[in-house]
């Protein structure tokens, strides 16, 4: 018999909310990489001027790439990897999403 302070097994394991790595294209053609648990909402913030300072010089134009991650930690790791890529490699990620491919 369970002690009163013990929770049933099914309530102990919480399903973690997915996080995303995303790329936004700025008006000048550059790509911004970030993470969010809701990339569409975050993109709207970037467009409204309430997001990253990156977009002060060139406004956010399009959410061009999203990648789902298990959790925030994985999203941060993926973000670091993507930020290290050359622009040509980032453009390949964008093209793969536009073509409906999964890498």
C-alpha positions in Angstrom: 0.0 0.0 0.0 1.2 3.5 -0.9 2.1 5.9 1.9 -0.1 9.0 1.9 2.8 11.2 0.6 3.5 9.0 -2.4 2.0 9.9 -5.7 0.6 7.3 -8.1 3.1 6.4 -10.8 1.1 7.9 -13.7 1.2 11.4 -12.2 4.9 11.3 -11.4 6.1 11.3 -15.0 5.2 14.6 -16.6 5.3 14.9 -20.3 7.8 17.6 -21.2 6.7 20.4 -23.5 8.6 20.4 -26.8 10.9 23.2 -27.6 12.0 24.4 -31.0 15.1 25.8 -32.7 14.1 28.3 -35.4 15.5 30.6 -38.1 14.0 33.9 -39.0 15.0 35.8 -42.2 15.6 39.5 -41.8 14.8 42.1 -44.5 18.5 42.3 -45.3 18.7 38.5 -46.0 20.5 37.6 -42.8 19.3 34.7 -40.7 18.6 34.8 -36.9 18.7 31.6 -34.9 16.8 31.2 -31.6 14.8 28.8 -29.4 11.2 28.9 -28.1 8.4 26.7 -26.9 6.2 28.6 -29.4 8.1 29.7 -32.5 5.1 31.4 -34.2 4.4 33.5 -31.1 8.1 34.3 -30.8 8.3 35.3 -34.5 5.3 37.7 -33.9 7.3 39.3 -31.1 10.3 39.7 -33.4 8.1 41.4 -36.0 6.6 43.7 -33.4 10.0 44.9 -32.2 9.7 43.3 -28.8 12.0 40.4 -29.6 15.8 40.3 -30.1 17.8 43.5 -30.7 19.1 41.7 -33.8 16.1 43.0 -35.7 16.5 46.7 -34.8 18.6 47.3 -38.0 16.7 45.0 -40.3 13.1 43.8 -39.4 12.1 40.1 -39.2 10.4 39.1 -42.4 9.7 35.3 -42.3 10.0 32.3 -40.0 11.9 30.1 -42.4 12.9 27.0 -40.4 11.8 25.2 -37.3 13.1 22.0 -35.7 11.4 20.3 -32.8 13.4 19.3 -29.8 12.6 17.1 -26.8 13.2 19.8 -24.2 14.8 23.2 -23.7 18.2 21.7 -23.0 18.3 19.9 -26.4 17.0 23.1 -28.1 19.9 25.1 -26.6 22.4 22.5 -27.8 20.9 22.5 -31.3 20.9 26.3 -31.3 24.6 26.4 -30.5 25.3 24.0 -33.3 23.3 25.9 -35.9 24.9 29.2 -34.9 28.3 27.7 -35.6 27.3 26.8 -39.2 28.2 28.9 -42.2 25.4 30.8 -43.8 25.4 28.4 -46.8 24.7 25.5 -44.4 21.9 27.4 -42.7 20.4 28.1 -46.1 20.5 24.3 -46.7 18.4 23.9 -43.6 15.9 26.5 -44.8 15.8 24.8 -48.3 15.2 21.4 -46.7 12.2 22.7 -44.8 10.8 24.5 -47.8 11.1 21.2 -49.8 9.4 19.3 -47.0 12.4 17.2 -46.2 13.5 16.2 -42.7 17.2 16.1 -42.0 
